[in-house]
Amino acid sequence: MRRWTLLLALSSLFFAGCSSSTQQKAPTCDLDVENLTGDWISLKGGGTGQDTADKYARVRFLTEDGKKKAIYTAGQLVPNKPMTNKYTYEYKSKTSQGDVLYALNMFPDKSNQRIERLKKDNRSLGLKFEGRIYVKVDEKRCSLVISDMYVTYVRGKETIDSNPAGTRPYLRANPTDPPLSFGHCNESGQLVVFGTEEVNWEKDQPLDPKGGIYKNEPVWFHYGEKNLPGSEEEVKKKLTEIGFYAEEGATYELEMWEKDHPWGGSKTPVVKVVEPNEEGIVQWKWQGAFDSAPQHGIFAEMHRFRIKDGKRESVGVACNYYEPEPERSAEEKAEGEGEEDKK
């Protein structure tokens, strides 16, 4: 009996030693839900039982002016069209469930009195008063889970509902992939295409973004002129603020983006210095060609910047949606040029 007892004791020690030496510890997740940084891309069901990346719902966490913020896109604006809106949410609090809440006031220009009146008078669930995203860490996958919600008020009663992106897992963007655009397009339709570098805005006709542009044929992207209300002094001041007129001591740059990435899929945006003309108008223009003609079109953006006193700041993002035609043959190009000469 003593012999068998000794053997059992030795075997127990042997197997205990093997178990402790071969067992691997689960990797720890170092994500801090209150101190998030970088770009994250959502996953959605792909119809095959596996999740697929959806770059149209993405988020960038950053700290700006001492405030924690999240620049978020809520998916495609129109089904099958590659356009997104981008919204800047601010960190509010950590919830009792361990999520953190970022919120966005959807009526920043309305007074509190007017907003309170809207809350009482509103009868529609579709009127959004506040955007909210709730963010938590999935420790097992070391990823994020984000719930995209909004707050409305119907006859004064608060209601919280889900936006189309709903609740999704988010993975950190691959740092080796081209960066994603997080510029707010606040000048939709102001990116106008012409066949020439010099344009007479009163006489020249722009190319049709849905049929007048061809794959691999260079065109000129121009920032469109604006007609603003107000006195001459007020208009000049506003146009200077948005970079239409040059400000003394400032220089200007632009970046071109397409398909949510730097133009041509490059790893970093191509930066072009732009100069004012004799009248002080900054000449926002850029030549490029679409290298594809996808069925659902291409969304392009011109990010415009002013550099003054060592600080680079955005003065606006002009954008447009284009449907390039397939590449033309040499005969078709010659025929098209002949038609242009007749005009």
KEVOBA-37044 format. One record per residue (C-alpha): residue number from 1; x, z, y. Coordinates in steps of 0.02 Angstrom, whole numbers. Layout:
N
+-----+--------+--------+--------+
|   i |      u |      w |      v |
+-----+--------+--------+--------+
| NUM |      X |      Z |      Y |
...
+-----+--------+--------+--------+
END
This chain:
343
+-----+--------+--------+--------+
|   i |      u |      w |      v |
+-----+--------+--------+--------+
|   1 |      0 |      0 |      0 |
|   2 |    140 |     43 |    118 |
|   3 |    219 |   -129 |     84 |
|   4 |     57 |   -223 |    128 |
|   5 |     32 |   -116 |    282 |
|   6 |    207 |   -158 |    342 |
|   7 |    182 |   -345 |    311 |
|   8 |     17 |   -345 |    406 |
|   9 |     97 |   -255 |    551 |
|  10 |    241 |   -378 |    557 |
|  11 |    124 |   -530 |    545 |
|  12 |     18 |   -460 |    687 |
|  13 |    172 |   -445 |    796 |
|  14 |    226 |   -622 |    749 |
|  15 |     61 |   -704 |    793 |
|  16 |     43 |   -600 |    950 |
|  17 |    213 |   -662 |   1005 |
|  18 |    168 |   -842 |    969 |
|  19 |      5 |   -826 |   1065 |
|  20 |     87 |   -753 |   1218 |
|  21 |    227 |   -882 |   1220 |
|  22 |    120 |  -1037 |   1195 |
|  23 |    -32 |   -990 |   1300 |
|  24 |    -30 |  -1081 |   1467 |
|  25 |    -98 |  -1000 |   1622 |
|  26 |   -231 |  -1096 |   1717 |
|  27 |   -160 |  -1164 |   1880 |
|  28 |   -213 |  -1065 |   2032 |
|  29 |   -308 |  -1148 |   2173 |
|  30 |   -235 |  -1111 |   2344 |
|  31 |   -379 |  -1183 |   2446 |
|  32 |   -441 |  -1065 |   2582 |
|  33 |   -618 |  -1110 |   2632 |
|  34 |   -589 |  -1041 |   2807 |
|  35 |   -426 |  -1135 |   2837 |
|  36 |   -454 |  -1312 |   2777 |
|  37 |   -351 |  -1461 |   2834 |
|  38 |   -333 |  -1646 |   2799 |
|  39 |   -447 |  -1786 |   2740 |
|  40 |   -570 |  -1773 |   2596 |
|  41 |   -674 |  -1907 |   2510 |
|  42 |   -840 |  -1879 |   2419 |
|  43 |   -884 |  -1924 |   2241 |
|  44 |  -1052 |  -1995 |   2190 |
|  45 |  -1131 |  -2049 |   2028 |
|  46 |  -1075 |  -2223 |   1979 |
|  47 |  -1214 |  -2258 |   1855 |
|  48 |  -1093 |  -2251 |   1707 |
|  49 |  -1090 |  -2062 |   1684 |
|  50 |   -933 |  -2047 |   1789 |
|  51 |   -915 |  -2003 |   1973 |
|  52 |   -839 |  -2134 |   2088 |
|  53 |   -757 |  -2112 |   2257 |
|  54 |   -869 |  -2148 |   2407 |
|  55 |   -764 |  -2164 |   2564 |
|  56 |   -920 |  -2185 |   2672 |
|  57 |   -952 |  -1998 |   2655 |
|  58 |   -788 |  -1917 |   2705 |
|  59 |   -726 |  -1773 |   2811 |
|  60 |   -570 |  -1723 |   2908 |
|  61 |   -536 |  -1539 |   2943 |
|  62 |   -429 |  -1496 |   3093 |
|  63 |   -400 |  -1369 |   3230 |
|  64 |   -418 |  -1434 |   3407 |
|  65 |   -412 |  -1335 |   3570 |
|  66 |   -405 |  -1177 |   3465 |
|  67 |   -567 |  -1220 |   3372 |
|  68 |   -588 |  -1265 |   3189 |
|  69 |   -680 |  -1430 |   3174 |
|  70 |   -739 |  -1554 |   3043 |
|  71 |   -758 |  -1740 |   3083 |
|  72 |   -887 |  -1799 |   2958 |
|  73 |   -969 |  -1963 |   2909 |
|  74 |  -1138 |  -1953 |   2828 |
|  75 |  -1131 |  -2115 |   2729 |
|  76 |  -1173 |  -2295 |   2771 |
|  77 |  -1285 |  -2326 |   2920 |
|  78 |  -1373 |  -2471 |   2834 |
|  79 |  -1378 |  -2500 |   2646 |
|  80 |  -1247 |  -2628 |   2591 |
|  81 |  -1170 |  -2637 |   2765 |
|  82 |   -999 |  -2555 |   2788 |
|  83 |  -1036 |  -2454 |   2945 |
|  84 |  -1031 |  -2266 |   2972 |
|  85 |  -1064 |  -2144 |   3111 |
|  86 |   -942 |  -2001 |   3137 |
|  87 |   -993 |  -1829 |   3197 |
|  88 |   -887 |  -1681 |   3253 |
|  89 |   -947 |  -1514 |   3186 |
|  90 |   -878 |  -1344 |   3241 |
|  91 |   -844 |  -1195 |   3129 |
|  92 |   -977 |  -1060 |   3147 |
|  93 |   -965 |   -927 |   3013 |
|  94 |   -939 |   -879 |   2832 |
|  95 |  -1103 |   -854 |   2738 |
|  96 |  -1146 |   -713 |   2619 |
|  97 |  -1129 |   -839 |   2476 |
|  98 |   -947 |   -872 |   2521 |
|  99 |   -976 |  -1044 |   2600 |
| 100 |   -922 |  -1084 |   2775 |
| 101 |  -1042 |  -1162 |   2899 |
| 102 |   -997 |  -1301 |   3021 |
| 103 |  -1134 |  -1350 |   3144 |
| 104 |  -1173 |  -1487 |   3270 |
| 105 |  -1297 |  -1480 |   3414 |
| 106 |  -1395 |  -1643 |   3408 |
| 107 |  -1459 |  -1620 |   3588 |
| 108 |  -1301 |  -1575 |   3686 |
| 109 |  -1368 |  -1650 |   3848 |
| 110 |  -1536 |  -1560 |   3847 |
| 111 |  -1566 |  -1390 |   3927 |
| 112 |  -1612 |  -1240 |   3820 |
| 113 |  -1783 |  -1240 |   3902 |
| 114 |  -1812 |  -1421 |   3852 |
| 115 |  -1752 |  -1389 |   3674 |
| 116 |  -1869 |  -1239 |   3655 |
| 117 |  -2012 |  -1348 |   3714 |
| 118 |  -1967 |  -1482 |   3586 |
| 119 |  -1967 |  -1353 |   3447 |
| 120 |  -2147 |  -1306 |   3487 |
| 121 |  -2210 |  -1483 |   3516 |
| 122 |  -2122 |  -1574 |   3373 |
| 123 |  -2227 |  -1631 |   3225 |
| 124 |  -2097 |  -1736 |   3133 |
| 125 |  -1975 |  -1681 |   2998 |
| 126 |  -1863 |  -1825 |   3050 |
| 127 |  -1817 |  -1753 |   3221 |
| 128 |  -1648 |  -1668 |   3195 |
| 129 |  -1604 |  -1523 |   3308 |
| 130 |  -1444 |  -1467 |   3223 |
| 131 |  -1328 |  -1539 |   3093 |
| 132 |  -1253 |  -1419 |   2966 |
| 133 |  -1125 |  -1439 |   2830 |
| 134 |  -1094 |  -1297 |   2708 |
| 135 |   -922 |  -1301 |   2628 |
| 136 |   -863 |  -1205 |   2476 |
| 137 |   -715 |  -1214 |   2356 |
| 138 |   -737 |  -1264 |   2174 |
| 139 |   -601 |  -1155 |   2098 |
| 140 |   -604 |  -1243 |   1928 |
| 141 |   -573 |  -1417 |   1999 |
| 142 |   -482 |  -1352 |   2154 |
| 143 |   -593 |  -1465 |   2259 |
| 144 |   -730 |  -1443 |   2388 |
| 145 |   -918 |  -1448 |   2375 |
| 146 |  -1007 |  -1496 |   2536 |
| 147 |  -1193 |  -1489 |   2570 |
| 148 |  -1250 |  -1604 |   2711 |
| 149 |  -1405 |  -1528 |   2794 |
| 150 |  -1502 |  -1532 |   2956 |
| 151 |  -1618 |  -1414 |   3047 |
| 152 |  -1783 |  -1464 |   3124 |
| 153 |  -1930 |  -1370 |   3197 |
| 154 |  -2112 |  -1414 |   3165 |
| 155 |  -2233 |  -1321 |   3281 |
| 156 |  -2095 |  -1195 |   3312 |
| 157 |  -2058 |  -1159 |   3129 |
| 158 |  -1879 |  -1190 |   3072 |
| 159 |  -1857 |  -1307 |   2924 |
| 160 |  -1693 |  -1353 |   2838 |
| 161 |  -1683 |  -1518 |   2745 |
| 162 |  -1549 |  -1623 |   2662 |
| 163 |  -1470 |  -1780 |   2735 |
| 164 |  -1447 |  -1932 |   2619 |
| 165 |  -1271 |  -1881 |   2563 |
| 166 |  -1342 |  -1715 |   2500 |
| 167 |  -1225 |  -1601 |   2402 |
| 168 |  -1069 |  -1682 |   2332 |
| 169 |   -895 |  -1640 |   2269 |
| 170 |   -751 |  -1692 |   2384 |
| 171 |   -572 |  -1727 |   2332 |
| 172 |   -421 |  -1731 |   2446 |
| 173 |   -379 |  -1909 |   2502 |
| 174 |   -227 |  -1984 |   2417 |
| 175 |    -83 |  -1972 |   2543 |
| 176 |     -8 |  -2135 |   2479 |
| 177 |   -167 |  -2234 |   2519 |
| 178 |   -195 |  -2313 |   2691 |
| 179 |   -272 |  -2185 |   2810 |
| 180 |   -459 |  -2182 |   2847 |
| 181 |   -537 |  -2204 |   3018 |
| 182 |   -610 |  -2050 |   3101 |
| 183 |   -636 |  -2126 |   3273 |
| 184 |   -811 |  -2111 |   3346 |
| 185 |   -878 |  -2284 |   3388 |
| 186 |   -960 |  -2246 |   3555 |
| 187 |   -964 |  -2428 |   3612 |
| 188 |  -1059 |  -2521 |   3478 |
| 189 |  -1062 |  -2710 |   3501 |
| 190 |   -927 |  -2704 |   3636 |
| 191 |   -796 |  -2786 |   3524 |
| 192 |   -827 |  -2970 |   3563 |
| 193 |   -739 |  -3116 |   3478 |
| 194 |   -682 |  -3276 |   3563 |
| 195 |   -575 |  -3422 |   3508 |
| 196 |   -458 |  -3403 |   3657 |
| 197 |   -350 |  -3268 |   3734 |
| 198 |   -410 |  -3297 |   3912 |
| 199 |   -597 |  -3281 |   3940 |
| 200 |   -716 |  -3318 |   4082 |
| 201 |   -852 |  -3190 |   4049 |
| 202 |   -978 |  -3284 |   4156 |
| 203 |   -957 |  -3454 |   4072 |
| 204 |   -875 |  -3439 |   3900 |
| 205 |   -982 |  -3409 |   3747 |
| 206 |   -919 |  -3286 |   3616 |
| 207 |   -910 |  -3334 |   3433 |
| 208 |  -1058 |  -3284 |   3326 |
| 209 |  -1006 |  -3130 |   3225 |
| 210 |  -1121 |  -3189 |   3086 |
| 211 |  -1069 |  -3368 |   3057 |
| 212 |   -943 |  -3417 |   3190 |
| 213 |   -789 |  -3335 |   3113 |
| 214 |   -692 |  -3396 |   2960 |
| 215 |   -576 |  -3314 |   2836 |
| 216 |   -390 |  -3331 |   2878 |
| 217 |   -425 |  -3411 |   3048 |
| 218 |   -355 |  -3309 |   3195 |
| 219 |   -477 |  -3260 |   3332 |
| 220 |   -464 |  -3151 |   3487 |
| 221 |   -552 |  -2982 |   3493 |
| 222 |   -596 |  -2932 |   3672 |
| 223 |   -664 |  -2770 |   3740 |
| 224 |   -825 |  -2823 |   3826 |
| 225 |   -861 |  -2797 |   4010 |
| 226 |   -988 |  -2667 |   4060 |
| 227 |  -1128 |  -2663 |   4188 |
| 228 |  -1157 |  -2483 |   4241 |
| 229 |  -1284 |  -2413 |   4364 |
| 230 |  -1230 |  -2318 |   4520 |
| 231 |  -1137 |  -2345 |   4682 |
| 232 |   -977 |  -2446 |   4686 |
| 233 |   -874 |  -2287 |   4696 |
| 234 |   -967 |  -2204 |   4551 |
| 235 |   -951 |  -2358 |   4441 |
| 236 |   -765 |  -2377 |   4479 |
| 237 |   -736 |  -2194 |   4434 |
| 238 |   -831 |  -2209 |   4270 |
| 239 |   -744 |  -2372 |   4222 |
| 240 |   -577 |  -2290 |   4256 |
| 241 |   -623 |  -2143 |   4144 |
| 242 |   -661 |  -2259 |   3998 |
| 243 |   -504 |  -2363 |   4024 |
| 244 |   -580 |  -2520 |   4096 |
| 245 |   -483 |  -2497 |   4257 |
| 246 |   -305 |  -2432 |   4250 |
| 247 |   -268 |  -2257 |   4313 |
| 248 |   -113 |  -2230 |   4418 |
| 249 |     32 |  -2164 |   4313 |
| 250 |    -53 |  -2206 |   4148 |
| 251 |    -10 |  -2331 |   4010 |
| 252 |   -128 |  -2398 |   3878 |
| 253 |   -124 |  -2438 |   3692 |
| 254 |   -245 |  -2502 |   3562 |
| 255 |   -259 |  -2494 |   3373 |
| 256 |   -361 |  -2613 |   3266 |
| 257 |   -453 |  -2551 |   3112 |
| 258 |   -558 |  -2642 |   2982 |
| 259 |   -646 |  -2586 |   2823 |
| 260 |   -614 |  -2404 |   2876 |
| 261 |   -425 |  -2430 |   2867 |
| 262 |   -287 |  -2494 |   2984 |
| 263 |   -299 |  -2682 |   3004 |
| 264 |   -232 |  -2775 |   2851 |
| 265 |   -228 |  -2616 |   2746 |
| 266 |    -63 |  -2559 |   2819 |
| 267 |     -3 |  -2381 |   2793 |
| 268 |     -4 |  -2345 |   2980 |
| 269 |   -105 |  -2422 |   3122 |
| 270 |    -22 |  -2564 |   3216 |
| 271 |     -8 |  -2508 |   3397 |
| 272 |    -13 |  -2634 |   3538 |
| 273 |     30 |  -2593 |   3719 |
| 274 |    -97 |  -2669 |   3839 |
| 275 |    -68 |  -2704 |   4023 |
| 276 |   -183 |  -2714 |   4176 |
| 277 |   -201 |  -2879 |   4269 |
| 278 |   -179 |  -2902 |   4457 |
| 279 |   -352 |  -2829 |   4488 |
| 280 |   -309 |  -2671 |   4391 |
| 281 |   -420 |  -2715 |   4243 |
| 282 |   -342 |  -2663 |   4077 |
| 283 |   -336 |  -2815 |   3964 |
| 284 |   -400 |  -2748 |   3800 |
| 285 |   -377 |  -2895 |   3681 |
| 286 |   -301 |  -2924 |   3511 |
| 287 |   -276 |  -3075 |   3398 |
| 288 |   -306 |  -3065 |   3213 |
| 289 |   -387 |  -3148 |   3063 |
| 290 |   -498 |  -3079 |   2926 |
| 291 |   -412 |  -3099 |   2757 |
| 292 |   -576 |  -3094 |   2660 |
| 293 |   -758 |  -3142 |   2674 |
| 294 |   -851 |  -3007 |   2576 |
| 295 |  -1035 |  -3024 |   2539 |
| 296 |  -1080 |  -2868 |   2638 |
| 297 |   -973 |  -2908 |   2790 |
| 298 |   -835 |  -2812 |   2879 |
| 299 |   -844 |  -2670 |   3005 |
| 300 |   -703 |  -2677 |   3133 |
| 301 |   -650 |  -2555 |   3269 |
| 302 |   -536 |  -2559 |   3421 |
| 303 |   -471 |  -2384 |   3457 |
| 304 |   -419 |  -2373 |   3640 |
| 305 |   -298 |  -2244 |   3710 |
| 306 |   -229 |  -2187 |   3878 |
| 307 |    -58 |  -2104 |   3888 |
| 308 |    -26 |  -1995 |   4040 |
| 309 |     89 |  -1847 |   4069 |
| 310 |    146 |  -1861 |   3889 |
| 311 |    -29 |  -1843 |   3819 |
| 312 |   -115 |  -1980 |   3717 |
| 313 |   -304 |  -1971 |   3723 |
| 314 |   -444 |  -2083 |   3666 |
| 315 |   -542 |  -2174 |   3801 |
| 316 |   -663 |  -2253 |   3679 |
| 317 |   -690 |  -2345 |   3516 |
| 318 |   -770 |  -2517 |   3524 |
| 319 |   -839 |  -2587 |   3363 |
| 320 |   -943 |  -2724 |   3286 |
| 321 |  -1003 |  -2791 |   3119 |
| 322 |   -945 |  -2963 |   3062 |
| 323 |   -989 |  -3082 |   2922 |
| 324 |   -841 |  -3202 |   2906 |
| 325 |   -872 |  -3369 |   2822 |
| 326 |   -764 |  -3426 |   2675 |
| 327 |   -603 |  -3516 |   2716 |
| 328 |   -627 |  -3695 |   2776 |
| 329 |   -539 |  -3847 |   2709 |
| 330 |   -423 |  -3949 |   2822 |
| 331 |   -559 |  -4081 |   2841 |
| 332 |   -688 |  -3952 |   2892 |
| 333 |   -568 |  -3876 |   3019 |
| 334 |   -532 |  -4047 |   3095 |
| 335 |   -718 |  -4086 |   3105 |
| 336 |   -752 |  -3919 |   3188 |
| 337 |   -614 |  -3946 |   3316 |
| 338 |   -684 |  -4118 |   3354 |
| 339 |   -855 |  -4043 |   3390 |
| 340 |   -776 |  -3917 |   3508 |
| 341 |   -686 |  -4056 |   3603 |
| 342 |   -852 |  -4144 |   3635 |
| 343 |   -924 |  -3994 |   3725 |
+-----+--------+--------+--------+
END
